């Protein structure tokens, strides 16, 4: 077994998160209670949809709009919008590269831990702007539907 597989096994066994993870989702599709939402979320992140999870083309218009704003500050590591060439002009860009997994009804974003606060604030602000839900996967577990509505 190679060292990378051993490290991944240890990380999973110890429950150590390799990235700071947040999710935005289509509110019109997601369940309205926290328990049902968490079940729905677990189904979504099994990644069983029949498409490429790097393509924004499968998502709702609200999620697409959110994504196009989000990648201005947190560019994707992969997919049609990757910014490898921009690294030559912006040395700090690498720390903002984000691993997006794009589904039909949610977008999962994995950030570097050094970007956690900025990522959280930016992602929540844009979620509210584009009227999509927000789920703090790696932090408090907050599920925010609007400025005044949270699932408890």
C-alpha positions as CSV (number, residue, x, y, z in Angstrom):
1,X,0.0,0.0,0.0
2,X,1.5,3.4,-0.9
3,X,1.9,6.3,1.5
4,X,-0.9,8.4,0.1
5,X,-3.5,5.6,0.7
6,X,-2.2,5.1,4.2
7,X,-2.5,8.9,4.9
8,X,-6.1,8.9,3.6
9,X,-7.0,5.9,5.7
10,X,-5.6,7.6,8.9
11,X,-7.3,10.9,8.1
12,X,-10.7,9.1,7.6
13,X,-10.2,7.0,10.7
14,X,-9.3,10.0,12.9
15,X,-12.0,12.2,11.4
16,X,-9.5,14.8,10.3
17,X,-10.9,17.1,7.6
18,X,-8.4,17.9,4.8
19,X,-10.4,20.9,3.6
20,X,-12.9,23.4,4.9
21,X,-16.2,22.4,3.3
22,X,-19.3,24.5,2.5
23,X,-22.3,23.8,0.4
24,X,-24.9,25.9,-1.4
25,X,-28.1,24.3,-2.6
26,X,-31.3,24.9,-4.5
27,X,-33.8,25.8,-1.7
28,X,-36.8,24.9,-3.9
29,X,-35.7,21.3,-4.0
30,X,-34.2,20.7,-0.5
31,X,-36.4,19.5,2.4
32,X,-37.5,22.1,4.9
33,X,-36.7,20.3,8.2
34,X,-33.1,19.9,9.4
35,X,-33.4,16.1,9.8
36,X,-34.8,15.6,6.3
37,X,-32.3,18.1,4.9
38,X,-29.4,16.1,6.4
39,X,-30.7,12.9,4.9
40,X,-31.2,14.6,1.5
41,X,-27.7,16.1,1.8
42,X,-26.2,12.6,2.5
43,X,-27.9,11.3,-0.7
44,X,-26.6,14.2,-2.8
45,X,-23.0,13.7,-1.7
46,X,-23.0,10.1,-2.8
47,X,-22.5,11.7,-6.3
48,X,-24.8,9.3,-8.2
49,X,-26.0,11.8,-10.8
50,X,-25.1,10.8,-14.3
51,X,-22.9,13.8,-15.3
52,X,-19.4,15.4,-14.9
53,X,-19.2,17.0,-11.4
54,X,-16.9,19.7,-12.8
55,X,-19.5,21.2,-15.1
56,X,-21.8,24.0,-14.0
57,X,-24.2,23.3,-16.9
58,X,-26.2,20.8,-14.9
59,X,-27.2,23.2,-12.2
60,X,-30.1,25.6,-11.7
61,X,-29.8,29.2,-12.9
62,X,-29.5,30.4,-9.3
63,X,-26.6,28.0,-8.6
64,X,-25.0,28.9,-11.9
65,X,-25.1,32.6,-11.0
66,X,-23.8,32.0,-7.6
67,X,-20.9,29.9,-9.0
68,X,-19.9,32.5,-11.6
69,X,-19.7,35.1,-8.8
70,X,-17.9,32.8,-6.4
71,X,-15.1,31.8,-8.8
72,X,-14.0,35.4,-9.1
73,X,-12.4,35.1,-5.7
74,X,-12.2,31.3,-5.3
75,X,-11.3,29.8,-8.7
76,X,-11.9,26.1,-9.4
77,X,-9.1,23.6,-9.4
78,X,-10.7,21.7,-12.2
79,X,-13.3,22.1,-15.0
80,X,-14.0,24.6,-17.6
81,X,-13.1,27.6,-15.5
82,X,-9.8,26.5,-14.0
83,X,-7.2,29.2,-13.8
84,X,-3.8,27.5,-13.9
85,X,-2.4,30.1,-16.2
86,X,-3.3,33.0,-13.8
87,X,-0.9,31.6,-11.2
88,X,2.0,33.3,-13.0
89,X,0.5,36.7,-12.2
90,X,-0.9,36.1,-8.8
91,X,1.1,34.0,-6.3
92,X,-1.6,34.1,-3.7
93,X,-4.1,32.6,-6.1
94,X,-3.0,29.0,-5.3
95,X,-4.3,29.3,-1.7
96,X,-7.7,30.3,-3.0
97,X,-8.1,27.4,-5.5
98,X,-11.3,25.6,-4.6
99,X,-12.4,22.0,-5.2
100,X,-16.0,22.3,-6.4
101,X,-18.3,19.3,-6.9
102,X,-21.2,20.5,-8.9
103,X,-24.5,18.7,-8.8
104,X,-27.9,19.5,-10.2
105,X,-29.2,20.9,-6.8
106,X,-26.1,21.6,-4.8
107,X,-22.5,22.7,-5.1
108,X,-20.0,21.4,-2.6
109,X,-16.9,23.6,-2.2
110,X,-13.7,22.4,-0.5
111,X,-11.3,25.3,0.6
112,X,-7.9,25.5,2.1
113,X,-8.2,25.9,5.9
114,X,-6.2,29.1,5.6
115,X,-9.2,30.5,3.6
116,X,-12.0,29.3,6.0
117,X,-13.2,32.7,7.3
118,X,-13.0,34.5,4.0
119,X,-14.6,31.5,2.2
120,X,-17.5,31.3,4.7
121,X,-18.2,35.0,4.6
122,X,-18.0,35.2,0.8
123,X,-20.0,32.0,0.2
124,X,-22.8,33.1,2.6
125,X,-23.0,36.6,1.2
126,X,-23.3,35.2,-2.3
127,X,-25.8,32.6,-1.3
128,X,-28.1,35.3,0.1
129,X,-27.6,37.4,-3.0
130,X,-28.5,34.6,-5.4
131,X,-31.3,33.2,-3.2
132,X,-29.7,29.7,-2.6
133,X,-29.4,27.9,0.6
134,X,-26.1,27.6,2.6
135,X,-24.8,24.7,4.7
136,X,-21.7,25.0,6.9
137,X,-20.5,21.4,6.6
138,X,-17.1,21.8,8.4
139,X,-18.1,24.3,11.0
140,X,-21.3,24.7,13.0
141,X,-23.5,22.7,10.7
142,X,-25.7,25.8,10.2
143,X,-28.3,25.5,7.4
144,X,-29.2,29.0,6.3
145,X,-32.1,29.7,3.9
146,X,-32.2,33.5,4.2
147,X,-31.2,36.3,6.5
148,X,-34.0,35.4,8.8
149,X,-34.6,31.6,8.2
150,X,-32.3,28.8,9.5
151,X,-33.1,25.2,9.8
152,X,-32.8,24.1,13.5
